[in-house]
Structure formats: C-alpha cells, structure tokens
Amino acid sequence: MANYDVIIKNGTIVTADSIVQGDIAIKDGKIQEVSVGKSIDVAAEKEINAEGLHILPGLIDTHVHFNEPGRTEWEGLETGSRGLAAGGATSFFDMPLNSTPPTINKANLDLKKACAEEKSIVNPYFWGGLVPENIADLKELHENGVIGFKAFMSPSGIADFNHVDDETIFKGMKEIASFGSLLAVHAESTVICDQLAKEKQSQGKTSARDFVESRPIISEIEAVRRIISYAEATGCKLHVVHASSRKVVEVITEAKQRGVDITVETCPHYLALTVKDLEEKGGLAKCCPPLRDEDEVEDLWAAVANGEINVIASDHSPAPASMKTITDNYFEGWGGISGAQSTLNIMLTEGHFKRNLPLEKIVELTATNPAKLFGLTNKGMIAAGYDADLAIVNLNESFELKNEDLFYRHQHSPYVGMTFEGKVTTTIVNGEIVFENGKIIAEGKVNA
C-alpha cells in the first residue's frame, strides 16, 4: 500500500522566503512532508519528476468575474476555473456583480455556491456585495462565508448592482467593521469621470486617448482619499482593488504609515499594457480604470518591487466579442480584461525575466499575501500541513499565446500574440492534478 498519493521529486521549491531543491509528499489533499536535501524514498500512487522545474504555491486570484448564475454567455465557473488552472491558479474569489442575481444576500450566495460546487475545478470563494439596499444583509452574508465585501464608488456598468453613495458606504463600513470583515472598493470618482466623459463626447472626442483622459489618475486618488477618511472614522478594514498608478498607491502607503488598516491590489494589465495597446487592440484592452502610459507602468513596477503593493489579481472581467468591438467611439463597449489564465505568465515574463523581480516576491504577491490577508490559513505556502495547491513551471520554456490556448468561454484576450517566458506544466488542487501538459484532466469539481 502506498504511503502517499503523490510525490513530486527533485523540484526547485519556491516560497515567499526561499528557493530550495527538494521533494514534496502529498496525501489526502495535504502536503505531508517537504524534504530539502534528502530524497523521499517511499511508495506513492503517482510520482512526478520535477527536475529542472520550479514548484510554486498555486496562485490565489482574489478578483475574478465569472458571471454565474445568469450571465454564463459572458463567462462561467466551468470555463473560468479551467482558465485559472491552466495558468497555475488554484483558488479564486468571485466578485458579487455580473451574475444575475448579484451576490447581495444569502439566497443569492447559495445559488452561486451551488454552481461552483458543480462546475469549478479550483477552490471557489466569494465576495459579497455592498449596495444601497442590502446593509441589513451584510452580517448574514459574512456568517455564510463571504471572503469580504465589494462596493463601487462609481457606476458598475451592471444595472442590478448599484454603486454606493457616501452615506451608504459609511453605514456599510460601520456594519462591516462591527463583525470584523473588510471592504474592497472600486475607487473612481463619479463626478470627475462623468463630467469629463460628457465633456469629451459633446465635443466629438471619442478616441482611446479621450476615454483614458476622461478617467484620470486623480479620479482614483480622490476616491481613495475619501474612502480612507471613512475607514479612519469607522475602523473598517479596507482593500483597494485595481490601482492603475503608483500615485494611487502612494496615497495608500501614507495611510498605512499612520495606522489605517488598508491594503492594495494591482493587476497584470496595468503592468504589461499601455494606452498604445488600447489604441491598437481596441475593446480587448478596454478596462476601468483604464490603461496608463509607459512611464506609469514602470512606476507601478517600482512600487511592486518596493513592497508597496499587497496583491496581484487578474480582475478577469470577460464578455462576448460583440461587446468588446469598438469602431471609433471608445466610450462604447464593455470595459473588462480577459486575463485570468495569464497572470503568472506576465509576472514571470515582465517581472522576473525583464525586471529581475525575485520569484519569492511573485509568490508573496500571488499566493502568500492573499492567503494571509483573507484568512486562508491552510493555503499560500509549501509546507507540511498546508493544502496541496501547487503550480509546476518550466522557466526554460517560452511560448506565444494563441487564442486556441485559452480555456475561457470566449477565446480572446489582449495578451494573445505576446511571447511569454515560463510555462505552467502542471497544476495541483488539493492534491489532485487538474491541469497537465496543456490539457485539463480534472474529472469534475475539486472540493474546497
């Protein structure tokens, strides 16, 4: 009888603290043993030779939009989770909007949980929404396992997920603080963005650059400053999603230094794409906040390297191609990047190989920090007792991303055509191999 279910031999094990050569033994979905400098020579049901390969904790993507139930024609848990697995991600946090109904009460959360139980091949977690009509539902959502709450400080683009006014967000933050959860915010100023957009369009200015200029960095800064003041007044823990500029991050860093409990996320598209890509790729590269210029990209990488960013998440927000088509008016068309499959590719190619970002830092940003910040005490590490959520990567292999490589419902992404250094060969979720050598091999739901 085998002692272990899986043994991974001779791999280069990367954690947030170290890079070592060793073996990993897995049984019953857990890492049982990590042996450095000494081979694990016992029987296993399956043995993986990882010589020449790097083993990372599976990515925890804290920001995806899988749109199920109700908008599966955009993306679903089946296709979305497979895209994640192909990119080395083993867990995701699904946002409360885009699905119909949105996740703003327990009944709606239960619907989403049931869909994930049936269809997801990686570990599902869920954000609850904060909208003007559901403050009374927040505690029950928390008690039923939401990872935190998400609010929009400007219109979400989804008719049944309303953005919050100042009174709602303040009351909601007081309630969230009362039971020790946290609030994530899409921070853009409604006033600034709306007025600039109206002005541009009234003048017939609808180019990619015009769209970007209608959602300037100062719009993010204004909203972040405002929400920080509410956090200080309410004691609510705060998480700012998809910061597009180091200038935004600097405001958050200042708040951290004076004791505000606040963290910040940025996304691969703000680290790999620019306004020029929006001009060239059209709707595929449209998102909100929008892409910035090259100097902003470099400044954001400096913030990543300097430890100013807490989390890297994809903000995978897909839509059918018909909704991403832009002719000459960039104010039209869905704003969202399809990118969940490519987060690790971008961090390796643009970060590690191009800018010498340490592999340990990539692990910290994509796995260890997300687990710590959101209370996933059994994930984000490669150590005995932790869940066996792992990504095995060949750093010596490069590839050009093609549409047919994507596992999304809609096989398009602004990253198609890019050449990446480092390729995911195997993804393991709770001890089960779900992706190997370019193919999904999971037999169904992998229980969280």
N, C-alpha and C positions, 0 to 999 in steps of 0.2 A: 504493500500500500504506500502511495506517495506521501511524503511528509508535507509537501507544499503543492499548491495548484500551479504556480508559475515561478520560475526563477529566471531573472534577467542577469546574464553573465557578462563580465568584462566591460561594462559600460563606463562612460565618464559621467558621473552623477553631479548635477548642478543644483545647488540650493542658493538661497539668498546670502549665505555666509561662506560657501566654499565650493571648490571644484575638486573632486576626488575620483580615483578609479575604484570600482568595486562591483559587488553583486547585490541584487535585491531579491528577497524571497517574499512571495505573496501567498496568503491563504485566506479563504472566506472573505475576500474583498478588502483585506487589510494588509499593509506592509508588516511582515512579521520580523524581518531581520534585514539590516543593511550591513554588509561586511566590506570593510575597506582594507585592502592589502592581503586579504586571505579569501580564497575561493570558498563558496558554499557548495560543498560536495555531498549533497543528499538528493534523494529522488524527488522529482516533480512531474506533474501531469504534462507540463509543457515547459520547454526551456528555450529562451530567446538569447541568441548570441549578439550582444550589442557592442562587440569590439569595433572600435573606430567611430562609434556613435555616442551622442550625448543624451542623457536622460534628464528631463526637466519635470517638475510638478506640472500637472495639467493646468492649462490656463483657466482662470475663473473670469468669465466675461460678465461684468456687472451691469451691462447696459445693452440689451437687445430688444427688438420689437418683432415678435413672432406672430402677432395679429390673430391669434386663435383663442377662442372661437370667433366666428363671424366675418373675418376678412382673410380667410385662407387663400383667396385668389391672389393676395399680396405675398404672403409667406405663411408657413405653418410650422408647427412644432416638429413634425417629421422631417421636413426638408431643412429647416433651420438648424435643428440639432445635428443633422448629418454634416452640414457645412462646418459647424463648430468642431465636430470630431475630426474632420479632415484637416483642420487647422491646428490640432493639438489641444483643443479646449475640452474640458471635462465637466464643467458646470457653467450655468448661465443664470442671470437674473432678468426675468422678462418684465418689461415695462407695462404699466396698467392701461395705457391707451392703445388705440388702433384695433384692439379686439372689440367685438360687439357681443355682449355688453362689456364696458370697461371694468377694470378691477377696482370698484369703489365700494363694495360691500361683500359680506361673507358669501352670499349666494353666488355672486359673480366669480369670486375667488374659487369656489368649489367647482364651478364649470371649467375653469382654466386648469385646476389641478387634475381633474378627470381626463382632460385632453392630454396633458403631459404624461400622466401615468400610462396612457395607452400608446403614445407615439414617440416620446422623446428617448433618444439613446444616450443622452448625457444627463447629468444631475440638474433638475429644474428647481429654481427658486423664483419667488415672485415679489415684485413691488406692489404695494397698494397705492391708490391714487388719493391725493388731497384735492378736492374740488369744492366749490361753494356750498354744495348741497349735502356733503357727507361727513361733516365733523363728528356727528354722533355715531358714525360707523367706524371711526378710526381704531378705537380700542379693541373692538371685536376682530377687526382685521389683524391687528397685532397679535391677539391671543390665538389666532388661527394661522400664524406662521409667516406673515409677510416679512420680508427682509428689511423693510423700511417704507417710506412714503415718497411719492414723487409729485411735484407741483410745477406748473408752468406759470411763470411770471408774465408771459406774453401769450397770445393765442397759439394753441397747439396745432391748429390745422385740422383737428378732428371735432366734428360737430357735437358729439356726445361726451367730450372730455373738456370741460370749461377751464379756462385759466383762472387764477385766483386774483382777486383784488387785495389791497393791503390789509383790510380788516379780516378777510378770510384767512390770509396766510398767517397773520399774527395770532388769531384764535386757534388756528390749526396747530401752530408751533407750540403754543401753551399746552394743548391737549397731548401732542406727541411727546413733549418733554415730561409730562406727568407720568407716563408709563415707560420712559427710558428708551424710546426708539429714536430714529433720526429722520430728517427730511432731506431729500435730494431735490435740487431745483434746476430747471432750465431758466437761466438768468439772462434775459434780454429785456430792455425797456420797451414796453408797448408804445409809449408816447413817442420816443425817439424813432423807433422803427416805422411806426405807422405814418408819422408826419413826413419823414424823409421819403418813404415809398410813394405817398400821394404826390409829393412834390416832383419826384423823378418822372412818374408816369404821366402827370399832367403836362410835362414838357416833352413827352415822347421819348424819354431816355430809359431804355429797357434792356441795355446790353448787360453782359455778365459783370462788367465793372460797375455799372449803375446799381445792379442788385446788391453787390458787395458793399458799395458805399452807402446803401440805404440801411444796412445793418452793421454799423461801425463798431469798433472795439469799445468805444466809450459807452455804447449801449449796454454791453456786458458789464463794464465797470460800474455804471450807475446802478444796475440791478443788484450786482454783488454787494456793493456798499450798503444798499438799502436792506438786503436780506441779512447781512451781518449785524446791522443795528438791531434787527428783530431777534436774532439769535442771542445777542447780548442781553436784551430785555427779557427774553423768555427762558433762557437757559437751554434752548433746544439745540441738539447736535445737528450739524449742517454738513451737507455734501454737495459741492457744486459740480455739475456734470459738464462735459464737453467744452472746457475752456479753450478758446481758439488762439490765445495770445499770452505771452509771458506777462504782459502788462496787467492782465486779469489776475494771473497767478500771484503777482507781487502784492496786490491788494489783499489776497487771501493769506499770504505769508505774514503780512503785517498784523492781520487779525490773530493768526496763530501765536505770534510773539507776545501779544497782550492777553493770551489765555482763552481765546474763543475756541470752542471745540468744533473745528471746521477742517474738512479735507477737500481735495480737488482731483478731478479726473480730466485727462485729455484723451484724444482719440488718434488712431493711426493716420486718418486722413489729414489731420492738421499737422502731422509730422512728415507726410510724404507727398502731399499735393498742394498746389498753389492756385491763385486766381487764373494763371495761364492755363492750368488743366481744366478749369471750369469753362474757359473760353473755347478750348479745343475739344473737350469731351461732352460739352453741353449738359443736359439734365442728369447724366450719370454721376456728375461731380457736384451737383447742387445739394447743399445742406444748410442747416440753420443752427448756430451761427455759421456764416459762410466761410469758405476757404480764404486764406490771407496771402500776402505776398511773401516772397522768398526770405526776406530778412526776418519776418515774423516766424517762419518755420525754423530758421536757425536759432533764434532767441528761445523758442519753445524747447528745442533740443537741449540748449544750455540749461534751461530750468529742469528738464528731466535728469540730466547728468548731475546737477547740483542738489538733487533731492527735494526740489520744491513741489514736484508732482507726486501724488499718493498712488494713483491707479491709472493704468491704461486700459480702456474698454472700447469696443468696436463702435457702439451706437449703430448697430446694424438696423437700418430702417428702410426695408425694401419696398418696392412697388412694381406693378407690371410695367413693361416697356412703354406702353401707351401713355402712362402717367409721367414718364421721365423724358418724353420727347419735347424739346424746346426748339422753336424755329428762330424767332427774333425777339421774343419777349421773355426774359429770364425771371420775371415776376410770376410767370405761369409755370406749371409743372411741379410735381411733388418734390419736396426738399428732404432727401434722405439718402445715405450712402449704403450700398450693399457691400459689406466688408468683413463679416464675422469669420470667414474662413481664412483671412489673410493677416490677422493681427500679428501673429508670431513671425510670419514671413517679413513683414515690414519692420518689426523691431529688430530682427536679425540683420536684414539687409541694410536698412537705413541707419539703424542704431549701432549694432555690433561691428559690422564689416566696414561701413562707411565712416562712422564717427567714433569708433573704439569704445562704445558703451559696453561695460562688462556684462557677461552673461548673467552673473549673480544679480545685477541690477534689473535685468529683464525679468528674471524670476520674481524678484521682490515686487515689481510693479504689476505683474500679470497674475500672480498666484498668491504669494505670501501676504502681501499687504491686503488684497481683497478679503482673504480668509480672516485675517486679524480684525480688520475694520468692521466686518459684518458678522462676526461671531461664529464663523465656521471653524470650530476648534479642532476638527478632525481632518481638515483639508489644507492645501497650500504648502505642504512640507514633504520631504522624502525622509522619513524616519519611522522607526518601529512604532506601531500603534495608530498611524495615520491611514486614512483611506488610500487604497492603491489607485490613485488617479495620476496617470503619467503620460508624458509625451516623449517619444523617442525620435531624435532628429539626426539627420546626416548633414553636418555642417559643410561637408565637402561636395555636396551635390547642389547644382543650380538648375533652375528651370524657368521657362517663360509661361506665365499664367495664361490659359486659354479659356474661352467661355465654356467649353465642354468639360473642363476640370471642375467647374463649380457644382456644388450639390444643392444650391438654392432652388426654390421653385422657379425663379426667373434667372436664367444664366447670363447675367450681366453684372458688371462691376467696373468702376473707374480704374481698378488695378489690372484689368485684363491688358495684356501686352507688355506688362512690366516683367523684368527678369529678376528673380529672387535668388539669394544665396541662402542655402539651408533648406532642407525639405523634411517635412514630417513623414516618417516611415510607419510609425505605429502609435496608436492612441489606446490607452487602457483606462477604463472607467470602472471603479470599484472592483478591480481585479479581472475584469472581462475585456478582452481585446475587441474593440468596436470598429477600428479602422486599421488597415494594414496594406501597405504597398499600393496605395491609390484606390482601394476598394473598401466600402462599408461592409463589415461582416457580422454586425450585431444581428441577433435574431429577434429583436423587439426591445421593449422597454428595459432599461437598466435602472433598477430601483435606487432612489436616492437614499 
